[in-house]
Amino acid sequence: MDALRAVRSVAPPEACIGSGAIRNAVWDALHSYSTPSFLADVDVPYFDPDDLSEATEQRYEKRLKALRPELTWDVKNQAAVHLWFHKVFGHEVEPLRSMRDAVATWPETALAVTVGLQPDDSITITAPIGLDDLFSMVVRRNPRRVSVETYRKRIAEKMYSKRWPRVRIVQE
């Protein structure tokens, strides 16, 4: 909740927390872990088609770091993904149309979930692919954007089964 409050106070457009931070919290709880498992960073996606600059992302990260310096923040404007995706993953992608559209492209279906904190402290969940794989602890490739090769690399790197023994990985 503290991280959600920090994101809300910095207020990038449509900002939320997603991906690994949500997965880890859910899978740690489902495994009854008393200590949170390692989290490389807190992903903060937002959607602003009017400002695609990396400098703006960096300003948001700096403000979040000032509020919660113990966390590593990764702020990305989903409206700008098409500008850098090919450099990282080797193929072009179309511009995303909305935050929901962006979340629907994330690499594994269990990761395609965001949580946002509204001004009245209500929670907004965006899960365009659904929540079944997240709560069933299933790792499945999202074919919308991730190749089988990239998926296999991610599975090897993330060591899901070692971190959460009850996770089921769908092999391709």
C-alpha positions in Angstrom: 0.0 0.0 0.0 2.9 2.4 0.7 4.2 1.9 -2.8 0.7 2.5 -4.3 0.4 5.7 -2.2 3.8 6.8 -3.5 2.7 6.2 -7.1 -0.5 8.0 -6.6 1.2 11.0 -5.1 3.7 11.3 -8.0 0.7 10.9 -10.3 1.8 9.9 -13.8 -1.3 9.6 -16.0 -3.1 6.3 -15.4 -0.1 5.1 -13.2 -0.3 1.8 -11.4 1.9 -1.0 -10.2 2.1 -4.1 -12.3 3.9 -7.2 -13.4 6.4 -8.8 -11.0 5.4 -6.8 -7.9 1.8 -8.1 -8.2 2.9 -11.7 -9.1 5.3 -11.9 -6.2 2.8 -10.6 -3.7 0.2 -13.1 -4.8 2.4 -16.1 -5.2 4.2 -15.4 -1.9 0.8 -15.2 -0.2 -0.3 -18.4 -1.9 2.9 -20.1 -0.7 2.4 -18.7 2.8 5.8 -17.0 2.8 6.3 -14.8 5.8 9.1 -12.9 4.1 8.6 -11.4 0.6 10.6 -13.0 -2.1 13.2 -11.0 -4.1 11.8 -8.3 -6.3 14.2 -6.7 -8.7 12.1 -3.6 -9.2 8.6 -2.1 -8.9 7.2 -1.7 -12.3 5.2 1.5 -12.7 3.5 1.7 -16.1 1.6 4.8 -17.1 0.0 6.0 -20.3 0.7 9.4 -21.7 0.6 9.7 -25.5 1.3 13.4 -25.3 4.8 13.1 -23.7 6.9 10.2 -24.9 10.2 11.4 -23.5 12.5 9.3 -21.4 13.3 12.4 -19.4 9.7 12.4 -18.1 10.0 8.8 -17.1 13.2 9.6 -15.3 11.6 12.5 -13.4 8.8 10.2 -12.2 11.4 7.6 -11.1 13.4 10.3 -9.2 10.3 11.5 -7.4 9.4 7.9 -6.4 12.9 7.2 -5.2 12.8 10.3 -3.0 9.5 9.0 -1.5 10.5 5.4 -1.1 14.3 5.1 -1.5 14.4 1.5 -0.4 12.6 0.4 -3.6 14.0 0.2 -7.1 11.5 1.8 -9.4 11.0 1.1 -13.1 8.7 3.7 -14.6 7.7 3.3 -18.3 5.2 5.2 -20.4 3.4 2.4 -22.2 2.5 4.9 -25.0 6.3 5.0 -25.8 7.1 1.3 -25.9 7.1 1.1 -29.7 10.0 3.6 -29.7 12.5 1.4 -27.8 11.1 -2.2 -28.0 13.0 -3.2 -31.1 16.3 -2.2 -29.5 15.7 -4.5 -26.6 13.8 -7.4 -28.2 14.8 -7.2 -31.8 11.5 -6.6 -33.5 9.2 -3.7 -34.2 5.8 -3.4 -32.4 2.8 -1.2 -33.1 2.1 1.8 -30.8 -0.2 0.8 -27.9 -3.6 2.4 -27.8 -4.3 2.4 -24.0 -3.1 1.1 -20.7 -5.4 -1.9 -21.0 -3.9 -2.6 -24.5 -0.4 -2.4 -23.0 -1.0 -4.7 -20.1 -2.5 -7.2 -22.5 0.9 -7.5 -24.3 3.0 -8.3 -21.2 5.2 -11.4 -21.5 3.3 -14.0 -19.4 -0.4 -14.1 -18.7 0.1 -14.1 -14.9 2.0 -10.8 -15.2 -0.6 -9.0 -17.2 -2.2 -7.4 -14.2 -1.9 -3.9 -12.7 -3.2 -2.4 -9.4 -3.9 1.3 -9.0 -4.9 3.3 -6.0 -7.6 5.9 -6.6 -8.0 9.2 -4.7 -10.6 7.7 -2.5 -8.3 4.8 -1.6 -10.2 2.3 -3.7 -8.2 -0.2 -5.7 -8.5 -0.5 -9.5 -7.4 -3.8 -11.0 -6.6 -4.1 -14.7 -6.4 -7.7 -16.0 -7.3 -7.8 -19.7 -6.2 -11.5 -19.9 -7.9 -12.3 -16.6 -6.7 -13.4 -13.2 -6.9 -17.2 -13.5 -3.2 -17.8 -14.3 -2.1 -15.4 -11.5 -4.2 -17.1 -8.8 -3.6 -20.6 -10.2 0.1 -19.9 -10.3 0.5 -20.8 -14.0 3.3 -19.4 -16.1 2.1 -19.2 -19.7 3.5 -17.3 -22.7 1.5 -14.4 -23.9 1.6 -14.9 -27.6 0.6 -11.3 -28.4 4.2 -10.0 -28.2 6.6 -12.6 -26.8 8.3 -15.2 -29.0 8.7 -18.8 -27.8 12.5 -18.2 -27.7 12.1 -15.1 -25.5 9.6 -17.0 -23.3 12.0 -19.9 -22.8 14.8 -17.4 -21.8 12.6 -15.7 -19.3 11.6 -19.1 -17.7 15.3 -20.0 -17.3 16.2 -16.6 -15.9 13.3 -16.2 -13.5 13.6 -19.6 -11.9 9.9 -19.6 -11.1 9.8 -23.3 -9.9 12.7 -22.7 -7.5 11.2 -19.6 -6.1 7.6 -20.9 -5.9 7.5 -24.7 -5.9 3.8 -25.0 -6.6 4.0 -22.9 -9.8 3.1 -24.8 -13.0 5.0 -23.8 -16.2 3.4 -24.3 -19.5 6.2 -25.3 -21.9 6.2 -24.4 -25.5 
